[in-house]
Amino acid sequence: MTQRPTRIAVRRIARSGGVVRSGERIVPEEIPIAFSYGGTTHAVMMGTPGDLEDFAVGFTLTEGIVATREEIASIDIVEGDQGIDVQVSLVEDVAAALSARRRSMAGPVGCGLCGIESIEQAVRKVSDVSVVAMTISHRDVVEAVSLLNGAQPLHRETRAVHGAAFYIPGKGLAAVREDVGRHNALDKLCGAVVGLGLEGGSGVVAVTSRLSVEMVQKAAILGSPVLIAISAPTALAIRTAEEAGMTLIALVRGEDFEIFTHPHRIQPGSISDVA
């Protein structure tokens, strides 16, 4: 496991209340993190060098490289001068399928999504969570975000990272992960949930970022039927959540929030009807 720090102290000059002072501020580290399969680099992310095994498991699952944790044979963290190479070994048949997929690529593309070779893959059919039986209350929504906000030590020091949490109604937070990248934080969380042996359908995912389509796709692959965020969703994220049967809740501010899809999971009586 990497020993690189996730935060460092830097010198800065601050102006506050009309007074200028020099001093230090804690900032999060950000370095290149490569994911390699079979000795070939699949993607390079800029991220925080912590919880890298969780990151590897979550990324490999949510990018559709494997279907289960058992298809990952081993994970090795190799540090370099300029970054970290996370070398993931897959079981033989899965490794062969990934190799064949690479050979079928016509050439390099620039759509900006890791390991994606076509527009069709970028808007791939999302996992169906409509059959997951779960209801939550207004209080669960508020508590999930409140607990997440209080369980981010790196953000508390730096004010510069995203957080993702797995909240189980009636039990509280089961896992929290942080990263400078919102996708990275969610991938790390997915890896942590799988590592704990929890079913994705047993809890809700709460994040401190906006909701893009990739966030919905990743939460659906984990199997969570509810995704909660403090910021707004995109139109495609809403359409994708609707298709997946996922309850999408956003813009959580204290006791207030907005529900965009599948409101039936919010317990009757926990929110008031509006005209």
GIGI-V319166 format. One record per residue. N is the residue number from 0. PHI is phi in whole degrees, -180 to 180 (* if undefined). BURIAL is 1 if it has 16 or more other C-alpha atoms within 10 Angstrom, else 0. Layout:
# GIGI-V319166
n=N phi=PHI burial=BURIAL
n=N phi=PHI burial=BURIAL
This chain:
# GIGI-V319166
n=0 phi=* burial=0
n=1 phi=-63 burial=0
n=2 phi=-105 burial=0
n=3 phi=-63 burial=0
n=4 phi=-70 burial=0
n=5 phi=-91 burial=1
n=6 phi=-146 burial=1
n=7 phi=-140 burial=0
n=8 phi=-95 burial=0
n=9 phi=-127 burial=0
n=10 phi=-78 burial=0
n=11 phi=-156 burial=0
n=12 phi=-113 burial=0
n=13 phi=-118 burial=0
n=14 phi=-110 burial=0
n=15 phi=-147 burial=0
n=16 phi=61 burial=0
n=17 phi=81 burial=0
n=18 phi=-111 burial=0
n=19 phi=-105 burial=0
n=20 phi=-135 burial=0
n=21 phi=-98 burial=0
n=22 phi=174 burial=0
n=23 phi=-122 burial=0
n=24 phi=-135 burial=0
n=25 phi=-86 burial=1
n=26 phi=-126 burial=1
n=27 phi=-75 burial=1
n=28 phi=-77 burial=1
n=29 phi=-140 burial=1
n=30 phi=-139 burial=1
n=31 phi=-69 burial=1
n=32 phi=-123 burial=1
n=33 phi=-97 burial=1
n=34 phi=-110 burial=1
n=35 phi=-117 burial=1
n=36 phi=-128 burial=1
n=37 phi=61 burial=0
n=38 phi=83 burial=0
n=39 phi=-116 burial=0
n=40 phi=-68 burial=0
n=41 phi=-98 burial=0
n=42 phi=-160 burial=0
n=43 phi=-126 burial=1
n=44 phi=-111 burial=0
n=45 phi=-92 burial=1
n=46 phi=-156 burial=1
n=47 phi=-89 burial=1
n=48 phi=-80 burial=1
n=49 phi=-138 burial=1
n=50 phi=53 burial=1
n=51 phi=-74 burial=1
n=52 phi=-68 burial=1
n=53 phi=-60 burial=1
n=54 phi=-59 burial=1
n=55 phi=-63 burial=1
n=56 phi=-65 burial=1
n=57 phi=-63 burial=1
n=58 phi=-62 burial=1
n=59 phi=-64 burial=1
n=60 phi=-74 burial=1
n=61 phi=-74 burial=1
n=62 phi=-87 burial=1
n=63 phi=77 burial=0
n=64 phi=-74 burial=1
n=65 phi=-129 burial=1
n=66 phi=-100 burial=0
n=67 phi=-141 burial=0
n=68 phi=-61 burial=0
n=69 phi=-67 burial=0
n=70 phi=-82 burial=1
n=71 phi=-97 burial=1
n=72 phi=-81 burial=0
n=73 phi=-162 burial=0
n=74 phi=-135 burial=1
n=75 phi=-121 burial=1
n=76 phi=-101 burial=1
n=77 phi=-115 burial=0
n=78 phi=-88 burial=0
n=79 phi=-121 burial=0
n=80 phi=-65 burial=0
n=81 phi=-110 burial=0
n=82 phi=-176 burial=1
n=83 phi=-127 burial=1
n=84 phi=-106 burial=1
n=85 phi=-94 burial=1
n=86 phi=-96 burial=1
n=87 phi=-106 burial=1
n=88 phi=-101 burial=1
n=89 phi=-106 burial=1
n=90 phi=-64 burial=0
n=91 phi=-55 burial=0
n=92 phi=-69 burial=0
n=93 phi=-70 burial=1
n=94 phi=-62 burial=1
n=95 phi=-66 burial=0
n=96 phi=-65 burial=0
n=97 phi=-66 burial=0
n=98 phi=-63 burial=0
n=99 phi=-66 burial=0
n=100 phi=-63 burial=0
n=101 phi=-63 burial=0
n=102 phi=-66 burial=0
n=103 phi=-81 burial=0
n=104 phi=-67 burial=0
n=105 phi=-75 burial=0
n=106 phi=169 burial=0
n=107 phi=-68 burial=0
n=108 phi=-130 burial=0
n=109 phi=-133 burial=0
n=110 phi=-78 burial=0
n=111 phi=89 burial=0
n=112 phi=-114 burial=0
n=113 phi=-64 burial=0
n=114 phi=69 burial=1
n=115 phi=-101 burial=1
n=116 phi=-106 burial=1
n=117 phi=-155 burial=0
n=118 phi=-63 burial=0
n=119 phi=-61 burial=0
n=120 phi=-70 burial=0
n=121 phi=-64 burial=1
n=122 phi=-113 burial=0
n=123 phi=-60 burial=0
n=124 phi=-61 burial=0
n=125 phi=-86 burial=1
n=126 phi=-62 burial=1
n=127 phi=-90 burial=1
n=128 phi=-114 burial=1
n=129 phi=-63 burial=1
n=130 phi=-83 burial=0
n=131 phi=-74 burial=1
n=132 phi=-86 burial=0
n=133 phi=-152 burial=1
n=134 phi=-128 burial=0
n=135 phi=-132 burial=1
n=136 phi=-101 burial=1
n=137 phi=-55 burial=1
n=138 phi=-63 burial=0
n=139 phi=-61 burial=1
n=140 phi=-60 burial=1
n=141 phi=-64 burial=1
n=142 phi=-67 burial=1
n=143 phi=-58 burial=1
n=144 phi=-71 burial=1
n=145 phi=-62 burial=1
n=146 phi=-66 burial=1
n=147 phi=-61 burial=1
n=148 phi=-60 burial=1
n=149 phi=-91 burial=0
n=150 phi=-119 burial=1
n=151 phi=-122 burial=1
n=152 phi=-63 burial=0
n=153 phi=-69 burial=1
n=154 phi=-67 burial=1
n=155 phi=-62 burial=0
n=156 phi=-80 burial=0
n=157 phi=-111 burial=1
n=158 phi=57 burial=0
n=159 phi=-142 burial=0
n=160 phi=-132 burial=1
n=161 phi=-95 burial=1
n=162 phi=-129 burial=1
n=163 phi=-139 burial=1
n=164 phi=-132 burial=1
n=165 phi=-111 burial=1
n=166 phi=-111 burial=1
n=167 phi=-106 burial=1
n=168 phi=-53 burial=1
n=169 phi=86 burial=0
n=170 phi=-122 burial=0
n=171 phi=102 burial=1
n=172 phi=-78 burial=1
n=173 phi=-97 burial=0
n=174 phi=-161 burial=1
n=175 phi=-139 burial=1
n=176 phi=-135 burial=1
n=177 phi=-127 burial=1
n=178 phi=-167 burial=1
n=179 phi=-67 burial=1
n=180 phi=-103 burial=1
n=181 phi=-67 burial=1
n=182 phi=-64 burial=1
n=183 phi=-62 burial=1
n=184 phi=-60 burial=1
n=185 phi=-71 burial=1
n=186 phi=-61 burial=1
n=187 phi=-61 burial=1
n=188 phi=-63 burial=1
n=189 phi=-58 burial=1
n=190 phi=-63 burial=1
n=191 phi=-67 burial=1
n=192 phi=-63 burial=1
n=193 phi=-63 burial=1
n=194 phi=-64 burial=0
n=195 phi=-81 burial=0
n=196 phi=76 burial=0
n=197 phi=-90 burial=0
n=198 phi=-81 burial=0
n=199 phi=-60 burial=1
n=200 phi=-77 burial=1
n=201 phi=-87 burial=1
n=202 phi=-151 burial=1
n=203 phi=-113 burial=1
n=204 phi=-103 burial=1
n=205 phi=-122 burial=1
n=206 phi=-133 burial=1
n=207 phi=-99 burial=1
n=208 phi=-122 burial=1
n=209 phi=-71 burial=1
n=210 phi=-109 burial=1
n=211 phi=-96 burial=1
n=212 phi=-61 burial=1
n=213 phi=-64 burial=1
n=214 phi=-67 burial=1
n=215 phi=-66 burial=1
n=216 phi=-59 burial=1
n=217 phi=-67 burial=1
n=218 phi=-64 burial=1
n=219 phi=-69 burial=1
n=220 phi=-63 burial=1
n=221 phi=-62 burial=1
n=222 phi=105 burial=1
n=223 phi=-79 burial=1
n=224 phi=-89 burial=1
n=225 phi=-134 burial=1
n=226 phi=-125 burial=1
n=227 phi=-121 burial=1
n=228 phi=-141 burial=1
n=229 phi=-88 burial=1
n=230 phi=-113 burial=1
n=231 phi=-85 burial=1
n=232 phi=-93 burial=1
n=233 phi=-86 burial=0
n=234 phi=-63 burial=0
n=235 phi=-67 burial=0
n=236 phi=-61 burial=1
n=237 phi=-65 burial=1
n=238 phi=-62 burial=0
n=239 phi=-69 burial=1
n=240 phi=-64 burial=1
n=241 phi=-60 burial=1
n=242 phi=-63 burial=1
n=243 phi=-79 burial=1
n=244 phi=77 burial=1
n=245 phi=-98 burial=1
n=246 phi=-84 burial=1
n=247 phi=-108 burial=1
n=248 phi=-122 burial=1
n=249 phi=-143 burial=1
n=250 phi=56 burial=1
n=251 phi=-75 burial=1
n=252 phi=-134 burial=0
n=253 phi=64 burial=0
n=254 phi=-88 burial=0
n=255 phi=-103 burial=0
n=256 phi=-163 burial=1
n=257 phi=-125 burial=1
n=258 phi=-106 burial=0
n=259 phi=-106 burial=1
n=260 phi=-143 burial=1
n=261 phi=44 burial=1
n=262 phi=-70 burial=0
n=263 phi=-63 burial=0
n=264 phi=-80 burial=1
n=265 phi=-86 burial=1
n=266 phi=-56 burial=0
n=267 phi=-56 burial=0
n=268 phi=90 burial=0
n=269 phi=-86 burial=0
n=270 phi=-133 burial=0
n=271 phi=-88 burial=0
n=272 phi=-70 burial=0
n=273 phi=-121 burial=0
n=274 phi=-73 burial=0
